[in-house]
Amino acid sequence: MKKYDIIIIGAGCSGLSLAYRLLNTNINVCILESGSRENRIRKTWSYWDIYQHPFSILENNSLNNICCINNSSFVKLNCERHNYKSIDSRDFDKYIFDKINISKNIEIFFDTSVDGIVAKDNYVRIKSNNITYEAKDVYDSRPSSIEASMYQVFLGYYINPLSSSDEVIPKLMDFTQDNEFNFYYVIPFKDKSYLVEYTFFTPKVYTSDELESTLDSYIKNTIGAYNLIRSEYGVIPMTPSLPASDLANNVHKIGIRSGATRASTGYTFLNIQKQSEFFVNRINNIDSINPLLTIKARILRKMDSILLRIIKNEPKRAKDIISNMFASNNDQVIIRFLSDIPSIFDILRIIMNMPKVIFIKYAIKSLINKKI
Ligand SMILES: Cc1cc2nc3c(=O)[nH]c(=O)nc-3n(C[C@H](O)[C@H](O)[C@H](O)COP(=O)(O)OP(=O)(O)OC[C@H]3O[C@@H](n4cnc5c(N)ncnc54)[C@H](O)[C@@H]3O)c2cc1C
């Protein structure tokens, strides 16, 4: 039997972020990852630079404006104070794996899938590949098997344009192409390549094949002919309620599994960073508040539940409501709101600028029925 102080299940964003903060401490940690070391899923994590975290050194892109466009409005969000930054998960993996390789307190086991966990008062045991791992605490980032009623489904192409056409503006949401709540996301990188994503907020999990030809046409129409560098496909469950509590006091959910995804946007990276800071404080007996359980986080979840209902039931109206939210609020308010750190006044401003009838209608529905 292998014994540790802490076992982390999953070497993805949340597992590695937590492990990073435990490097070179006297806490013995083991990470169990079902995937192999070589075949890692490569993603780009983007966010506004509004919360300090240890991985800013890895940021490979920085934008000082980004737009939200629909057929009747064009809003340029000024990000000069809080740039819109990106990290390539391949750089993140390498940075942390290199440090784990030379660390004395963290071990990582790939190709080690965790299915069952036995939790007792003083210890937790996990069996995988005929080896039993035991620890006082477990942090679990395995994707949850519970079905969500809405998903963010997206296909992204990293491309090199074949001709050097006009500069393409960064777009957070381009709603101009479709009547439903589907939009395009366009991130220009310093090396003149682009990430272009076709995103759905939907109860249906589309396959990447179903999104390919529409994404291809959009790129050809807006940027021109291109070389495909690689693609990324994602399905993120969007559940505004927090998942049921852990099966025992010493098994803690982390990452998407814990509800760290902002339901109305899919942004998760910064919440994962706040969450790993919280858990490490708790491990070190430092008083700290779980970022997912603050009053503001609860209010945001309620608002997300209302927004997701509108998106699901009235997608065309939802496009206007989101575009109007960008047009009628101050840029800093929007950035704080989307980054999960609005003040109470920001939240009030956003609510006051919403169309009242539809907001109240779906607020009442969300009070009556928790399921979207
Ligand atoms: C393509 C894509 C782009 C994204 N872009 C952004 C973005 O721009 N900004 C943002 O804020 N968020 C973004 N997200 C959302 C979120 O930040 C990421 O999904 C992030 O990787 C979530 O981290 P996680 O640790 O919860 O899950 P993961 O990173 O998926 O980690 C879970 C790990 O658990 C492992 N695992 C699964 N089952 C088992 C098992 N049984 N036993 C052991 N290990 C197991 C998996 O192999 C995986 O390594 C994006 C998501 C995707 C999919």
Ligand as a Chemical Component Dictionary entry (heavy atoms), coordinates in Angstrom:
data_LIG
# 
_chem_comp.id                   LIG 
_chem_comp.type                 NON-POLYMER 
_chem_comp.pdbx_formal_charge   0 
_chem_comp.three_letter_code    LIG 
# 
loop_
_chem_comp_atom.comp_id 
_chem_comp_atom.atom_id 
_chem_comp_atom.alt_atom_id 
_chem_comp_atom.type_symbol 
_chem_comp_atom.charge 
_chem_comp_atom.model_Cartn_x 
_chem_comp_atom.model_Cartn_y 
_chem_comp_atom.model_Cartn_z 
_chem_comp_atom.pdbx_ordinal 
LIG C1  C1  C 0 -11.207 23.168 -25.022 1  
LIG C2  C2  C 0 -11.485 23.932 -23.736 2  
LIG C3  C3  C 0 -11.170 25.289 -23.659 3  
LIG C4  C4  C 0 -11.418 25.986 -22.459 4  
LIG N1  N1  N 0 -11.126 27.324 -22.400 5  
LIG C5  C5  C 0 -11.319 28.004 -21.251 6  
LIG C6  C6  C 0 -10.988 29.382 -21.158 7  
LIG O1  O1  O 0 -10.584 30.007 -22.155 8  
LIG N2  N2  N 0 -11.141 30.014 -19.960 9  
LIG C7  C7  C 0 -11.616 29.362 -18.858 10 
LIG O2  O2  O 0 -11.718 29.983 -17.783 11 
LIG N3  N3  N 0 -11.979 28.063 -18.931 12 
LIG C8  C8  C 0 -11.843 27.365 -20.091 13 
LIG N4  N4  N 0 -12.188 26.038 -20.149 14 
LIG C9  C9  C 0 -12.831 25.415 -18.979 15 
LIG C10 C10 C 0 -11.833 24.902 -17.911 16 
LIG O3  O3  O 0 -10.965 25.923 -17.529 17 
LIG C11 C11 C 0 -11.032 23.710 -18.360 18 
LIG O4  O4  O 0 -11.877 22.680 -18.817 19 
LIG C12 C12 C 0 -10.145 23.138 -17.263 20 
LIG O5  O5  O 0 -9.243  22.256 -17.885 21 
LIG C13 C13 C 0 -10.942 22.400 -16.180 22 
LIG O6  O6  O 0 -10.060 21.853 -15.240 23 
LIG P1  P1  P 0 -10.435 20.563 -14.381 24 
LIG O7  O7  O 0 -9.260  20.241 -13.571 25 
LIG O8  O8  O 0 -11.740 20.757 -13.726 26 
LIG O9  O9  O 0 -10.686 19.413 -15.475 27 
LIG P2  P2  P 0 -9.611  18.768 -16.446 28 
LIG O10 O10 O 0 -8.581  19.762 -16.818 29 
LIG O11 O11 O 0 -10.389 18.114 -17.532 30 
LIG O12 O12 O 0 -8.891  17.673 -15.529 31 
LIG C14 C14 C 0 -9.503  16.471 -15.115 32 
LIG C15 C15 C 0 -8.425  15.395 -15.177 33 
LIG O13 O13 O 0 -8.940  14.197 -14.585 34 
LIG C16 C16 C 0 -8.500  13.099 -15.359 35 
LIG N5  N5  N 0 -9.411  11.985 -15.091 36 
LIG C17 C17 C 0 -10.657 11.794 -15.595 37 
LIG N6  N6  N 0 -11.183 10.650 -15.109 38 
LIG C18 C18 C 0 -10.263 10.116 -14.278 39 
LIG C19 C19 C 0 -10.221 8.930  -13.480 40 
LIG N7  N7  N 0 -11.269 8.079  -13.449 41 
LIG N8  N8  N 0 -9.124  8.685  -12.749 42 
LIG C20 C20 C 0 -8.055  9.546  -12.771 43 
LIG N9  N9  N 0 -8.038  10.682 -13.507 44 
LIG C21 C21 C 0 -9.133  10.959 -14.247 45 
LIG C22 C22 C 0 -8.563  13.610 -16.789 46 
LIG O14 O14 O 0 -7.773  12.827 -17.656 47 
LIG C23 C23 C 0 -8.049  15.025 -16.614 48 
LIG O15 O15 O 0 -6.650  15.102 -16.764 49 
LIG C24 C24 C 0 -11.989 25.321 -21.346 50 
LIG C25 C25 C 0 -12.336 23.968 -21.475 51 
LIG C26 C26 C 0 -12.099 23.288 -22.638 52 
LIG C27 C27 C 0 -12.507 21.834 -22.736 53 
# 
loop_
_chem_comp_bond.comp_id 
_chem_comp_bond.atom_id_1 
_chem_comp_bond.atom_id_2 
_chem_comp_bond.value_order 
_chem_comp_bond.pdbx_ordinal 
LIG C1  C2  SING 1  
LIG C2  C3  SING 2  
LIG C2  C26 DOUB 3  
LIG C3  C4  DOUB 4  
LIG C4  N1  SING 5  
LIG C4  C24 SING 6  
LIG N1  C5  DOUB 7  
LIG C5  C6  SING 8  
LIG C5  C8  SING 9  
LIG C6  O1  DOUB 10 
LIG C6  N2  SING 11 
LIG N2  C7  SING 12 
LIG C7  O2  DOUB 13 
LIG C7  N3  SING 14 
LIG N3  C8  DOUB 15 
LIG C8  N4  SING 16 
LIG N4  C9  SING 17 
LIG N4  C24 SING 18 
LIG C9  C10 SING 19 
LIG C10 O3  SING 20 
LIG C10 C11 SING 21 
LIG C11 O4  SING 22 
LIG C11 C12 SING 23 
LIG C12 O5  SING 24 
LIG C12 C13 SING 25 
LIG C13 O6  SING 26 
LIG O6  P1  SING 27 
LIG P1  O7  DOUB 28 
LIG P1  O8  SING 29 
LIG P1  O9  SING 30 
LIG O9  P2  SING 31 
LIG P2  O10 DOUB 32 
LIG P2  O11 SING 33 
LIG P2  O12 SING 34 
LIG O12 C14 SING 35 
LIG C14 C15 SING 36 
LIG C15 O13 SING 37 
LIG C15 C23 SING 38 
LIG O13 C16 SING 39 
LIG C16 N5  SING 40 
LIG C16 C22 SING 41 
LIG N5  C17 SING 42 
LIG N5  C21 SING 43 
LIG C17 N6  DOUB 44 
LIG N6  C18 SING 45 
LIG C18 C19 SING 46 
LIG C18 C21 DOUB 47 
LIG C19 N7  SING 48 
LIG C19 N8  DOUB 49 
LIG N8  C20 SING 50 
LIG C20 N9  DOUB 51 
LIG N9  C21 SING 52 
LIG C22 O14 SING 53 
LIG C22 C23 SING 54 
LIG C23 O15 SING 55 
LIG C24 C25 DOUB 56 
LIG C25 C26 SING 57 
LIG C26 C27 SING 58 
# 
